[in-house]
């Protein structure tokens, strides 16, 4: 065991030594020193063959016939027939190829390595007397308060109990834009405090933090094999013994031992075996770097085939929070009316009231100093109050009718328009005159429509919305976004039924949702996609997680899946093409053992470099795709 570990540790040094000995051999041959030439190649063959033979032996111990076994047999055979230069060059090329393969594969896993290195290791835990103690993150308990200073990493998931600052959340969301955080806001482990000082009460620690789960998910995903990898593994199980058998038959029929061992070298399926895994590693790594967690190669394969995207509405297509979506103003001073309404609504905890006060705050309308008297809430209608000597009625049409305030024809048209768009409406009357009609609704996420259009250009055929909301609101949102099919007033079990119906109809379905009620549909679909801001259940159940809850991430994930599958196929073609090329070369007498090994190792590097292109993948914009299609049409 010690010898094997020593050889494994010094394989790169053995490779260098072999290269030096081969160089010495060629120089000696050029100088006419034939004894030195032979000795140099014999020593090079022996020392380079040792690590290869050890790996072959270790594979045989677990009943696996590996590529190393083919090379070992070929090298020993070349040594027996005294082709020392061939055996030395073949072993060197094999070891050197392995070295380059290891280095280039490390680059494809760089995103995981960088994630791991970003994980916080210590935390400043605040003690009862106000002092801090530097503690290993594994020893921090839920409920502990930790101090985070400017430039430091947040070591836990938690809520801010004191302080404010700007956080870089790129490690969690993939978005490097600074986010303002203040008291009561939630923060994530692994994010970096760019400016400020925070005290955070830990809600999740250690392996339970969001950042730790991201690392675990991506590491597991890169080890999960795709359909192509599984097929190639099964193929290699039979292929490698078949190569040995073919070489044996060739040797027996031709009586040419050199030809038989050359067949062993040329038959090595190295590029074929590594082509699919390296593509998946690079693709999943790209996703992790860009805020898309893909849970394995099999998910990549299936997602690339998806033709139907099914969406939940609230929290997925929409932001999931009510906002003022429209203000129909009939007053001379709109800001003054907005201030009066916001002051009344600031006394209420109703969601509509909060949306209105948030609207005023965002518009920098000052209403805090206004005085409210005689405030009365009328159940099912609204609120009446006196604000700064103005009599206000804020509520629905029933309240206006009850107080003899009539809406004009145009105002009624505005009211019906807002209601047809799925908005809840708030009518404002000041001193018995209608001054505003405010529409409050769950607002559609930014850039959803162009993202859905781009997904259709990329191959999605059906866009479906399944929602528990009413039909009017669902239809309005669907019309805004270009959704093909809408089903409303659904319970969670109804959504599952629709997903099953789509699958029975032969569609490959991806369901995108964010809540616990979406988890059954996420689990039922061919591919379940969860918004990263959703519930833990949805995230755990899903196959893909969009960490920023962004539709740009959805476009990136779908394009990346298609590109990764295409890249895998390219690598398989390269691998099979290499074997065919070598066999043709062998038949016509242009390929020998050393040159065959060179081409074999070169093909491995080609498939690795081809896969590495996925690391830099970015989906083309919708405009670019349209321009490309128009160009193709014009040239047809």
N, C-alpha and C positions, 0 to 999 in steps of 0.2 A: 504493500500500500504506500509506503514512504517513497519507494522508487517511482510509482505511478504519479504521485503528487508532485514529486520533483520534476519529472518529465513534463507534466501538464503546466507547471509554473514556468518552465524554461523553454516552452515550445517556440516562442518568438526568437529566443537566442539561438536555438537549434536551427531555425530557418535562416538566420543571418550566417551562422557558421557554414551551413550547407551551400549558401550562395558564394561565400568566399572560397570554399574548396572547389566548387565547380569552376570559378574564375581561374583558380590556380591550375586546375586540370587543363583548361583550354590554353592557358599561357604556356604550360609545359609541353603540350602537344605542338604548339607553334614553334617552340624552341627545339623540338626534337627529343625532349626528355620523356620518352614513352613510359618508363617505369614510374616516374612521378605522376604522369597523366593517369595511369591505371590506379595507383594507390589513392590519389586524391578523389577519384570518382567512387572507388570502393568505400572509403571512409564516409564520403558524403551520402552514399546510398544507405549505409548501415545506420548512421545517426539520424537521418531524416525518416527512415522507415520505422524507427522505434515508436514515436508517438502515434503513428498511423496504425501500426499493428496492435498497440495497447487499446486504442479506441475500438478496433475491430473485435478484439477479444472481449472487451466489456459489453459490446452489443450482443455477441454470441451468448454470453452468460445469461442474458435476458431473452434469449431465443429470437434475436433480430439479426437478419442479414443486412448489413449496412454497406454504404458506399465504400467505407474504409476497408471492408473485407475484399471487395473487388480490386481496389488499388493494391492492397497487401499481397494478394495472390499474383497480380500482374508484376509487381516489383520483385517478389521472390523468384518468379519465373524468369524475368529478365536477368536477374543476378545469376541464376543457374546457367543460363546460356551465355554468360559473360558479357552481356550488353550493359556494362556498368554505367556508361554515359547515359543510356536510356533510363535506367532505374534511378539514377541520381537526379536527372532533370524532372522526371515524373513526380518523384517524392517532393522535390523542392517546389515545383509548381502547385502541387496539392496543398502543401503547408502555407505557401505564400498566398494562395487563393483564399484559404481559410482565414488568414490574418486580415486580408482586405475585406473579406465578407464580414468578419467580426466588427471591424471599424465602421464600415458603412451601415451595418445593421444597428449599431449603437446610435448612429445619427437619426435613424427612423424612430428610435425609442427616446429621443432626446426630450420630447414633450413630457413624457412620464417622469424622466429623471429630474427635469426642471421643476415639475410639480412637487416631487418628493423633497427636493432641496428647499423648496419654499415653505415647507411645513414648519410651524413654530415649534421650538424645543423647550423654551422656558417661559415663565410668566411671573410678573411682579404681583404677588398676592397681598392685598391690603389687610393689615392686622387690626385688632380692636382699638389699639392706641393710635392708629393713623399711620404707623410705619409700614414699610413694604418689605417683603422677603422674596428673593428670587427662588422660584420653585420649578421643578420639572413639570412640564405640562401634564404628564401622566398622574401627577399627585394632586392636581387641582380638582376640587369637588364642585358639584353643582351647588349653587348658592353662594360660592366664594365671590368676592369682589376683587377684580384685577385692575391694575393701573397700566394704561398704555400711553406712552409719550410719543412726541413727534418723531416720525421715522421708524417707529417700531411696528411689529406685527401684532395683530389681535390674536391672542392665543386660544380663545374659546368662542363658541357661539353664545350670545347673551344680549341683554338689554342695557342701554346706557343709563346709569343712575346719576351721573354727574359729569358735566363738561360738554364740549361740542368740538367738532373738527371736520376735516375733509378726508374721506377714505378712498383709497384706490382699491376697487373690488375686482380687478382684472383676474386675479387668481381663481375667483369663484364664478364670475359672470362672463369673463372674456372681454369685458368692456373697460378700457383704461380711463375713461372719463371720471373725474373726481366727483364723489357723491357727498353732499352735506349731511352730517349726522348730528343729532342733538339728543337731549334727555328723552328717554322712553323709546328711542328708535332701536331697532334690532340690528346687530352687527354679526359678521361671520368670521370664524377662525381663518387665518391665512391672509386676510386683507391687511393693507398697510395704511397706517395713519400718516397722511401727508403733512397735516398741520393741525395743531391743537393738542389737548390732553383729555383723556377719557377715563372714567371709572365705569367698569362693566360688570354687571352681575351675571355669572355664568349660568346658562340654562342647558347647554350641552358641552361636554368635555371629552377629551381623548378621541377614541375611535368613533364616537357618536356625533362629532361635529360635521357640519356640511362639507368642509374641506377634506377631512379624512375620508368621508364616504365617496367624494369625487375621485380621490386617488385609488381607493379600493375598487370602485366600479370600472375605472379605466384599465387598471392592471388586470382585473378579471376578464374584461372584454378582450384585451389583446391576446389572452391565452385561450379564448373561446374560438374554436375552429369554424370556418365557413363550410358550406356544402362542397366547394371546390377542394378545400384542404382535406376534408374527410375522404373524398373520392381519390385524391392523389395518394393519401396514406394507404388506402386499400390497394390501389394500383401498384405502389412501390413494394408492398408486401409480396406480391407475386412477380413483379418485374425484375427485381434484383436477383432472386434465385434463377429466374428464366435466363438472365444474361450469363450467369455461370454455366448453366446447362448448354446454352448456345455456343459459348466459347469452347466447352468440352467437345461438343459435336464437331465444330469447325476444326479443332485440333486433331480429332480422330480421323475425319474425312480427308483433310488436306495434308496431314502429317507435318504441318508447319506450326511448331510450338510458338514461334514469334508472332504469327498471325493470331493465334488463339488468345495470347495475353494482350495483344493490341485490341481485340474485340472486348475484353474485360474493361480496359481503360475507356474505350469509346462509348461503352454502354452505361457508364456512370450517369444516373439520373439527377445529378446535383441541382441543375437549374430548375428542373421540373418540381423537385421536392420543396425548394425554397421559394419558388415564384409566387404561390398563393399566400403563404404566411407573411412574407415581407410586404406585400400589397396591403393586407389587412392591418398590419401593425402601423404602417405609414398613414393609412386612411383614418384609423381610429385615433391615432396621435394628432392628426390635423384637426379632427373634430374636437378633441379635448382642449386644444390650444385656442379654438374659436368658440368656446362656450357650448359645444354640442357633445353630450355624453352618449356614445353608441355602445350598447352592451353586447359586443361580440361580432365575429365575422358572419355568423348565420343571420344576424339582424341586418347587416349590410346587404347580404344577398337578397333577402326578402324585401327590404325597403326599396331596393332598386327596381323591383317588379311591381310595386304598388301603382295602381291606376285609379284608385278611389280614396279621396281624403274626406273623412267624416269629422266634423267639428262640433264640440259643445259651443254654446254661444257665450254665456256669462262667464267672464274671467278668461276666456280663450280668444274668441273673436273680439270681444269687448274688454274693457279694463276691469270690469267687475266692481266699479265704484261709481256712484251717481255723481254727475256733474251738470252744471248749467250748460245745456247744449244750444239754447236759443233764447234771445230776449227780444220780444216785440215791444217797442217803446212808442208811446204816444204823448210823452211829456216834453215840455220845453227843456227841462234840465234832467236828463236821464241819470246822471250821477247822484243827484239829490234824492231821487226816488229810490235808487238802489241802496243808498245809505239808510233811508228810512226803513226799507224792507229788511235789510241785513240786521238792523238793530233789533227789530221784533224777533226775527228768526234766531238771533244769538241767544235768546232766552229759552229756546226749545232744543230738545235733543232728537227731534225727528230728522231722518236722513235727508229729506227735502230741504229742511231748514239749514242743515250743515252744508249742503251743496251751495245754497244761496249765500251764506256767510263766507264760504271759501272763495266763491266767485268775486265777492266784493273785496276781500283781502287781496286776491291776486291782481285785481284791477287798481289796487292801492287807493281804495275808497275808504275814507276815515268815518267810522260810525260809532266809535266807542263812547264819545262824549255826549251823544244824543240822549235826551231824557225820555223815559217811557212811563206813562201813567195809564191807569184804567185798562189794563190788559185783560182780555177775556178770551178764553178758548171755547169755541163752539164745536162740540163733538160732531165729526163727520163733515164739517164745513171749513173751518179755519180759525183765524185769530183776528180780533178787533182790538185796536189800542190807539192811544193818543201819543204821538211822538213829535216832540218839539212843536206843540200847538197844532199839529195836523192830525186829523182823524183818518186812521188807516184801516182798510179791510184787506186782509191777505188770506186768500183761500180759493175755493172752487166756485163754480157757477151757481150752486145752491146758495152760497153765502151772499153772492151779489144780488140774487133774486130776492132773498129774505130781507135785504136792506134797500130794496127798490133802486138798485144800480143796474142800468141796462147796458148791454154791449151793442155797439153799432154793427151793421152788416159786415163791414170789413174786419172788425175785431172778432166777430163770430167765425169768419172765414179763417183768420189766423189761428184761433183756438182749435178749430177742427183740423187744420193742417198739422199743427204740432201733435195733436192726439193721434192722427193717422200715421205719424212717423214714430209712434211708440213712446212719446214723451209724456211724463206726468206734468200736468200744467198747474201753475200757481197764478191766479189773477190778483192784480194789485189795484186797489182804488184809493185815491187820496182825496179827501174832502168830497166824497160821493162821485168822483169822476175816475173812470178807468184810465190808468196811466201806463201800466205794463202788463204783458202776459209773459210769464217765464216758463220755458220748457226745461224740464230736468230729466235726464236719461242716463243710461249706462252707455258711455261713449265708446265707439269703435276704436280699437288700437290703431296707432299710427302706422301708415304704410302697408296696411293689410291688403287693400285692393291690388296695388301693383305687385305685391308678393304672390298673391293667388294667380294673377295673370301670368306671372313668370313661371309658376309651377305648371300651369297648363301648357306653356310653351315647351317645358322640359319633359312632358309626357303624361301628366295627370289628365285623366279624361272626365272624371266626375267629382264635383265639389258638393258636399251634402252637409246641411246643418240639422242637428238634432237638439232640441231645447225644451226645457220645461216651461219656458215663457209663453205668453199668449201669441196667437197667430199673427195679429196685426204688427206687433213689434218685431217678431221673427221675420215676417215678409219684408218689412222696411229695411232691416239690417242686411238681409240676403240681397235685396235689390241694390243697396249701396255697394256691396262687395262683389257682385257677380256670381253668387252662389247658384248652382244649378237646381238643387232640390232641397225643400224645406219641410220639416215635420216638427210641429209645436205641441205644447201641452203634454209633454211626455214625462213619465216616471223613469227612474233609472233602468228598471227591468224592460220598459218599452224600447229604450235606446239599444239595449242588448239584442232584442228581437230584430230590430232593423239591421244591426251589424251582421247578425247571422243570415238574414235574408240576402244581403249584398254578397256575402261569401258563397251562399248556395247558388246565386246567380252567376258565379264564376269570376267575380271581381276579387282582386287582391286589395285588402282594406287596411288603411291606417286610421286610427282614431286619435284625435288630439283633444285633450281635456286637462283640467287642473284640480278638480275637487274630489272628495271621497265618493260622491255620487257618480263620478266618471270612471272610477276604478274598475267596475265590472265590464264596462265597454272597452276600456283600455286593455284588459286581460283577454277579452274575447276576440278582438281584432287580430289580423295577421301581424300588425305592428302597432304597439301602443306608444303614444308620444305624450309626455307630460310637460307642462309648463313648469320651469324651475321654481317659480314663486308659488306653486300649488302645494297641496297637502303632501305629507310624507308618504301616505298610502298610495297616492297617484304616482309619485316619483318611484317608489319601490316596485310597483306593479308594472311600470312601463318598460319598453325596450330602448327608448331614446328619451333623453331629458334635454330640454332647451333651457339652459341656465338663466338666460336673460329674459325668458318668456317673449322672445322676439320672433316675428315671422321671417326676418332676414336669416335667422338661424335655421328655420325650417327649410328655406330655399337652399341654404348652404348644406344642410344635412342630406337633402334629397339629391342634390347635384353631386355631393361627395360620394354617396352610395353608388350612384350610377358610374361615376368616374373610377371608383375602386374596383367594381366588378369588371369594367372594361379593361382596366390595368391588369387585373388578374388574368383575364383571357389573353391579353397581349403577351404576358410572361409565359403562359403555357404554350402559345404558338412559337415563341422564341426558343423555348426549351426543346420542343419536339422538332422544330426546324433544325436546331443544332445537331441533334442525333441523326436526322436524315442526311444532313450535309456531311457529317463525319463518315457515315456508312458508305455514301456515294464516293467520297474521297478515298476510303479504304479500298473499295472495289476497283477503282481506276488507278490505284497506286500512288496517290498524292498525299495521303495521310499516314503517319507512322505513330508509334506510341507516344513519344515526347510531344510532337506537334498536336496530336489528339488531346493530350492532357492540357496543353496550352489553350486550345479552342474551348475545351470543357470548362476550365476555370474562367476564361473570358466570358463565356455565356452566363455563368453565375453572376459575375459583376454587372453584366448588361441588365439582367432582370432586377438586380438590386437597385442600380441607378435609375432604371425605368420606374420602379416603385417609389423611389425617393422624390420623383416629380410630384407625387401626391402631397408631400409635406407642404408645398407652396400653393396648393390648389385654392382658387377662389372662383365662385360661380360668376359667369358673365352676367352683366346687367340685362334687364328685359330689352332695353333699347339695342344693345349689342346683338342679342339673339334675333331680334326682328330684322336688323340690318343684314345679318348673315343670311337669313332665310330669303330676304328680298334679293340679295345678291345671287343666291343659288337659283332663284326663279328667273332672274334676268339673263343668266348664263345658260339656262336650259334650252 
